[in-house]
Amino acid sequence: MTQEPRTPLPAAARTVFFVSDGTGITAETFG
C-alpha cells in the first residue's frame, strides 16, 4: 500500500482507493 498512487487521482478517488485497497476490488479497477 502506497500513499502515492501511480496515477494522479482526485481526493475522492484516493479515498475510495484506500478504502477498497483492503478488498482489492477498486485497486484492480484503477490499475
N, C-alpha and C positions, 0 to 999 in steps of 0.2 A: 504493500500500500504506500503510495507516494503522495505527498501533499501537492505536488505539481503535476497535473495531468499532461499527457503527451500533446493534446490539442487544446487550444485556448477556448475554454468553455465559460459561459456566463456563470454568475454566482449561483443561480438556481440550479443549473446543470451540475455544478460542482457538488452541491449539497446532495442531489439525487445520486450522484456517482459515489459519494462517500457512504450514503445510507445503503445503497444497493450493492456496494462493494462486498458486503458480507455474504449476500446471496449469490452474487456473480452474474445476475441477470442483466442489469444495466451496464455492468462492467464490460460484458461481451458485446452489448449493443453499441457502446461508444468506441469499442476497439478491442 
